[in-house]
Amino acid sequence: MADCPDGRISFVLVDNNSIFDTSDPDLDARFRWVYTAANSLHVRTRQWVIRQELLFRAGDCYDPFLLAESERLLRGYPFLARVNVYGVEQSDGSHHVIVDTHDEWSTRFDVRFRVDNGFRLEGVRLSEVNFLGMGQALGVFWQEREVTRDYGISYWTPQIGRTRWDLTASLGRTRSGWFAREQVAYPFVGEVGHWAGRESFSRDDQFFNYIANDDPAEDSPHILRRQLEKLFEASLLHRFGDRGRAVLAGVGLTGHSLDHSGPVQVAPHGDFDERSPADSTDVAAIASQSQTRRAVRLHGLLGLRDIGWVKKRGMDSMRGEEDVRLGFELGADLGRSLAAFGDDDLTLATIIYGATQLGDALFIARGRLDALYWFRSPPTVSSWQDVVADAETFVYFRAGPASRHTLLFRSGMAGARNTRTPFQLTLGGETGVRGYGRERFPGGRRMVLTLEDRIYIGWPLHDVWDSGLTLFVDAGRTWPGDVPFGIDSGWRASAGAGLRLSFPADSRTTYRLDFAWPVGRGHSLADLQFRFSLGELIGIGNANTNLQFRRSRTEGVAADLFRFSSLQGS
């Protein structure tokens, strides 16, 4: 075994357990019926799904790093709650490797509602994230919040034909038309893969909703502009280096169009089915954000990363194991349009991530900047357009693994300038100052601060589920910037509390029921905000915390540059 210093792997055992291991003597026997019922209603993950993700086979050299990477890749999937991969040395110097997994409850029923000035159902999503135990997700959804009204079906598999290729697809209707999205991707294989590629297409027909009046006591019209966006992308990335330290380089081709068709409309009382033509004043107010885009671009991608992974508990879950990357990542995407096919411009997107651990505290920062340089801009108009930036910092503090409290501090800053395509932020909502509705305090720049105490209770039935509480305060402010109808909100604050639940115990999926109330004079019980959510919307586990940014960013591929190198699918 001179070529294998630690010996070879002589046998690989995959012990793919269902949700509960009913043979475990530590489980409370009084609730055996719960364990049995949950297992009976669940289809256990098939062995071949788990084996497909392993970075080793019987006969390979035993490498503890590859065992740890395999464990991390498996833990990244939504259908596995607990994963443990370890080796057992044999008398002949070889190793038996045990892959021990426990499933998540994979049928998800997500109901979104608000209780402020009356109960409002905002969406329902029913999905099975481990269809027939094959690690595939199939779902149906309906969502109606503000102007958005989407319904459709979605599908995802991380193993097309039992390979490492991913497929994501969704199709449905919107209030103004229809949408379709598909993506076929080959992600980097953990920290040892050197190639990644992707092809994707999307078509999205939506209304952009401008909040035109912040005063809830008055008639608050919504100014609606229809926009049809189409995007095609093909990209290829190569990683030079291994095991967390690497330089990334790649190329991409995108085709992008953004059309604002149809008349500008107004929904005077927030009734989006009773729209009427907007008057000339409202049309003029949003005229500066009416730029049509049509371009084919060649992209150059460059990245640098120095990353190591640590396993944590009790951050965005209560007791579930979560993988956190420490170190830094930098990435840039430069896209040059081909003038013969439309616009003559240059797009720039940069991303940054950094994290470090000091004692019991974990510090994380991430940010992104997008901009477009228009070569044919008139002398009176800046060549730099749609400059959009956002950044977040997080501090997690947990005083030792036995602590039942996790303190989270979040600061977020966002803004834009010289916007020529629709853009507007608001201060309220589930990822902002939570005591206010999503439509409150429109602006072009925003800052939000959050302090939250996430408390694990562990009672009752701690073997069945995890239960907990949360206490939080938010503060924030918007500034007008150069967006239509932007205001200076002044500093606003809210306080709240909530219930948290995870099923089964040690799951990484958290259900939350929160209520929040604005802090300050002049508020009544009618201002109380209730919200139910699936998953933590504030934290490092949520990479898409701001839907208002996603609807306005310049297209490109840099946003996913490091997701490809950090996760096996998504």
Secondary structure, DSSP 8 states (H G I E B T S, - for coil): -TT-TT-BEEEEEEEEE-SS-TT-TTS-GGGHHHHHHHHHTS----HHHHHHT-S--TTSB--HHHHHHHHHHHHTSTTEEEEEEEEEE-TTS-EEEEEEEEE---EEEEEEEEESSSEEEEEEEEEETTGGGSS-EEEEEEEEETTEEEEEEEEEES-GGGSS-EEEEEEEE-SSSEEEEEEEEE---TTT--EEEEEEEEEEEEEEEEE----TTS---EEEEEEEEEEEEEEEEEEEEETTEEEEEEEEEEEEEEE--S--EEETTS-TTS-EE--HHHHHHTGGG---EEEEEEEEEEEEEEEEEEEEESSSSSS-EEEEEEEEEEEEEEEEE-GGGS--EEEEEEEEEEEEEETTEEEEEEEEEEEEEETT--TTS-SEEEEEEEEEEEEEE-SSTT-SEEEEEEEEEEEEES--S---EESBSTTSBTTS-TTSSEESEEEEEEEEEEEE---S-TTT-EEEEEEEEEEEEEE-TTSTT------EEEEEEEEEEESSTT-S--EEEEEEEE-STT--GGG-EEEEEES-SSSTT-S---HHHHTTS---SGGGHHHHHH-S--
